[in-house]
Amino acid sequence: MAPGGVPITIRVTVADDQAVVRAGIVAILDAEPGLSVVGQAADGESAVARVLELRPDVALMDIRMPGDGGLAATARITADAPGTRVVVLTTFDLDEYVFAALRAGAVGFLLKDAEPERVIDAVRVAARGAALLDPVVTRRLIERYATGDVPADAARPRQLTPRETEVLRHVARGLTNAEIAAELGISPATVKDHVAVVLAKLRVRDRVQATIAAYETGLVRPGVR
């Protein structure tokens, strides 16, 4: 609720070059109280234009679209409209650029065959400023794209204390603050503080980016808990 008890409406744009898919997503979101689709696009360039014009809370972004596509659009939106949170839509098995989209600033991703409730939940989670990482799909992504090679910036996690490193490893596994607290025997509030410090030290904005950093730098390896 906004001050005075006025309901807050989450404003959304939807970008997908398949008209039927786009119409279905729009219908799902517009039927949900508190959500409103304010703009649509069928390609990356138009998706960016709609976001810059309308400044929605959340942009649902397909990857494979005509022109520059969703990856370039995600990078531009992240840079030019940081108040808009991008959630990537993907068929996963065909899309090879989802990991790059997360690196470009997307806060999460959805499979196109996701249940309507999951689409709605993804929009609400993103609008709250949280990251959306499905543990199963994230693991498949990491195993596919995170090779054993450690890039040159692998020194970044060395800034972390042993406890912060533990917290980051659990974040990279997709655990919530409450689950991390139970694993480490500390309070959720303490975990929240640790996560905030980790994000600041890694110079990333959310848990998605922290997860990527953990895998890219070799702190966490595919298949290793």
C-alpha positions as CSV (number, residue, x, y, z in Angstrom):
1,M,0.0,0.0,0.0
2,A,1.1,3.5,-0.7
3,P,0.7,6.3,1.9
4,G,-3.0,6.9,2.6
5,G,-4.0,3.3,1.9
6,V,-3.9,3.6,-1.9
7,P,-3.0,0.3,-3.6
8,I,0.2,0.2,-5.5
9,T,0.0,-1.0,-9.1
10,I,3.1,-2.7,-10.5
11,R,3.6,-1.4,-14.1
12,V,5.0,-3.9,-16.6
13,T,6.1,-4.0,-20.2
14,V,6.2,-7.2,-22.2
15,A,8.5,-7.9,-25.1
16,D,8.2,-11.0,-27.3
17,D,8.1,-11.3,-31.0
18,Q,5.5,-14.1,-30.9
19,A,2.2,-12.3,-30.9
20,V,0.3,-15.2,-29.4
21,V,2.8,-15.7,-26.5
22,R,2.9,-11.9,-25.9
23,A,-0.9,-11.7,-25.8
24,G,-1.1,-14.6,-23.4
25,I,1.4,-13.0,-21.0
26,V,-0.4,-9.7,-21.1
27,A,-3.8,-11.3,-20.4
28,I,-2.4,-13.2,-17.4
29,L,-0.8,-10.0,-15.9
30,D,-3.7,-7.7,-16.6
31,A,-6.1,-10.1,-15.0
32,E,-4.2,-10.0,-11.7
33,P,-5.1,-7.3,-9.2
34,G,-2.2,-4.8,-8.6
35,L,-0.5,-5.6,-12.0
36,S,-0.9,-3.5,-15.2
37,V,0.7,-4.0,-18.6
38,V,1.5,-0.5,-19.8
39,G,3.4,-1.3,-23.0
40,Q,4.3,-4.1,-25.4
41,A,7.0,-4.7,-28.0
42,A,7.9,-7.2,-30.6
43,D,11.7,-6.5,-30.9
44,G,14.6,-5.3,-28.8
45,E,14.7,-1.8,-30.0
46,S,11.0,-1.2,-29.4
47,A,11.3,-2.8,-26.0
48,V,14.0,-0.3,-25.0
49,A,11.9,2.6,-26.4
50,R,8.8,1.5,-24.4
51,V,10.8,1.2,-21.2
52,L,12.5,4.6,-21.6
53,E,9.1,6.2,-22.4
54,L,7.0,4.5,-19.8
55,R,9.5,3.7,-17.0
56,P,7.8,0.5,-15.9
57,D,8.6,-1.3,-12.6
58,V,9.3,-4.6,-14.5
59,A,10.2,-5.5,-18.1
60,L,9.6,-9.0,-19.2
61,M,12.1,-9.6,-22.0
62,D,12.3,-12.4,-24.6
63,I,15.8,-13.2,-25.8
64,R,15.3,-14.2,-29.4
65,M,13.7,-11.2,-31.2
66,P,14.4,-9.4,-34.4
67,G,17.1,-6.8,-34.6
68,D,19.4,-6.5,-31.6
69,G,17.2,-8.9,-29.5
70,G,16.7,-9.2,-25.8
71,L,20.3,-9.3,-24.7
72,A,21.2,-5.9,-26.1
73,A,17.9,-4.5,-24.9
74,T,18.6,-5.8,-21.4
75,A,22.0,-4.1,-21.3
76,R,20.5,-0.8,-22.5
77,I,17.6,-0.9,-20.0
78,T,20.0,-1.7,-17.1
79,A,22.2,1.2,-18.0
80,D,19.6,3.8,-19.0
81,A,16.6,2.9,-16.9
82,P,18.0,1.3,-13.7
83,G,14.7,1.7,-11.9
84,T,13.2,-1.0,-14.2
85,R,13.9,-4.6,-13.3
86,V,14.4,-7.0,-16.2
87,V,13.1,-10.6,-16.1
88,V,14.2,-12.7,-19.1
89,L,11.7,-15.0,-20.8
90,T,13.3,-18.1,-22.4
91,T,12.7,-21.5,-23.9
92,F,16.0,-22.4,-22.2
93,D,17.0,-25.3,-24.4
94,L,17.2,-23.0,-27.4
95,D,18.5,-19.9,-25.8
96,E,22.3,-19.7,-25.5
97,Y,22.4,-16.1,-24.1
98,V,20.5,-16.3,-20.9
99,F,23.6,-16.3,-18.8
100,A,24.9,-13.3,-20.7
101,A,21.5,-11.6,-20.0
102,L,22.0,-12.1,-16.3
103,R,25.4,-10.6,-16.5
104,A,23.9,-7.7,-18.4
105,G,21.7,-6.9,-15.5
106,A,18.6,-9.1,-15.7
107,V,17.3,-10.0,-12.2
108,G,16.2,-13.4,-13.2
109,F,14.5,-15.5,-15.8
110,L,11.4,-17.6,-16.5
111,L,10.6,-20.4,-18.8
112,K,7.9,-19.6,-21.4
113,D,6.0,-22.7,-20.3
114,A,5.9,-21.5,-16.7
115,E,2.5,-21.7,-14.9
116,P,0.6,-18.4,-14.8
117,E,1.1,-18.1,-11.1
118,R,4.9,-18.3,-11.5
119,V,4.8,-15.4,-14.1
120,I,2.8,-13.3,-11.6
121,D,5.1,-14.2,-8.8
122,A,8.2,-13.3,-10.9
123,V,6.8,-9.9,-11.6
124,R,6.0,-9.2,-7.9
125,V,9.4,-10.5,-6.7
126,A,11.3,-8.4,-9.3
127,A,9.2,-5.3,-8.4
128,R,10.2,-5.7,-4.7
129,G,13.8,-5.4,-5.8
130,A,14.6,-9.1,-5.2
131,A,16.2,-11.5,-7.6
132,L,14.5,-14.5,-9.1
133,L,16.6,-17.6,-9.5
134,D,14.9,-20.9,-9.9
135,P,17.4,-23.3,-8.3
136,V,16.8,-26.1,-10.9
137,V,17.1,-24.0,-13.9
138,T,20.0,-22.0,-12.4
139,R,21.9,-25.2,-11.8
140,R,21.4,-26.2,-15.5
141,L,22.6,-22.8,-16.6
142,I,25.7,-22.8,-14.4
143,E,26.6,-26.3,-15.4
144,R,26.4,-25.3,-19.1
145,Y,28.1,-22.0,-19.0
146,A,30.4,-22.0,-16.0
147,T,33.4,-24.0,-17.3
148,G,36.3,-24.8,-15.1
149,D,38.2,-21.8,-16.4
150,V,38.8,-19.0,-13.8
151,P,38.9,-15.5,-15.3
152,A,41.4,-12.8,-14.5
153,D,39.2,-11.2,-11.8
154,A,39.2,-14.2,-9.6
155,A,40.8,-12.2,-6.8
156,R,37.5,-10.4,-6.1
157,P,36.2,-12.9,-3.5
158,R,39.4,-12.7,-1.5
159,Q,38.1,-9.5,-0.1
160,L,35.5,-11.5,1.8
161,T,35.9,-12.9,5.3
162,P,35.5,-16.6,5.8
163,R,31.9,-16.1,7.1
164,E,31.1,-13.8,4.1
165,T,32.5,-16.5,1.8
166,E,30.2,-19.1,3.4
167,V,27.2,-16.9,2.9
168,L,28.1,-16.2,-0.7
169,R,28.4,-20.0,-1.4
170,H,24.9,-20.5,0.0
171,V,23.5,-17.6,-2.0
172,A,25.0,-19.2,-5.1
173,R,23.2,-22.4,-4.2
174,G,19.9,-20.5,-4.3
175,L,19.2,-20.5,-0.6
176,T,17.0,-17.9,1.0
177,N,18.2,-15.8,4.0
178,A,16.2,-18.0,6.4
179,E,17.7,-21.2,4.9
180,I,21.2,-19.8,5.1
181,A,20.6,-18.8,8.7
182,A,19.5,-22.4,9.5
183,E,22.6,-23.8,7.8
184,L,25.0,-21.5,9.6
185,G,23.3,-21.3,13.0
186,I,22.8,-17.5,12.9
187,S,19.8,-15.2,12.6
188,P,18.2,-14.2,9.3
189,A,18.9,-10.6,10.2
190,T,22.6,-11.4,10.5
191,V,22.5,-13.2,7.2
192,K,20.9,-10.1,5.6
193,D,23.7,-8.0,6.9
194,H,26.3,-10.3,5.6
195,V,24.7,-10.4,2.2
196,A,24.6,-6.6,2.0
197,V,28.4,-6.5,2.8
198,V,29.1,-9.2,0.2
199,L,27.2,-7.3,-2.5
200,A,29.1,-4.1,-1.6
201,K,32.5,-5.8,-1.6
202,L,31.8,-7.6,-4.9
203,R,30.4,-4.4,-6.4
204,V,27.3,-6.1,-7.6
205,R,23.7,-5.0,-7.2
206,D,21.8,-8.2,-6.2
207,R,22.0,-11.9,-5.5
208,V,21.9,-12.9,-9.2
209,Q,25.0,-10.9,-9.9
210,A,26.7,-12.3,-6.7
211,T,25.9,-15.9,-7.8
212,I,27.4,-15.2,-11.2
213,A,30.5,-13.8,-9.6
214,A,30.8,-16.8,-7.3
215,Y,30.8,-19.2,-10.3
216,E,32.9,-17.1,-12.6
217,T,35.7,-16.6,-10.1
218,G,35.8,-20.3,-9.2
219,L,34.6,-19.8,-5.6
220,V,31.8,-22.2,-6.4
221,R,32.1,-25.0,-8.9
222,P,29.3,-26.7,-10.9
223,G,28.2,-29.8,-9.0
224,V,30.1,-29.0,-5.9
225,R,28.2,-28.0,-2.8
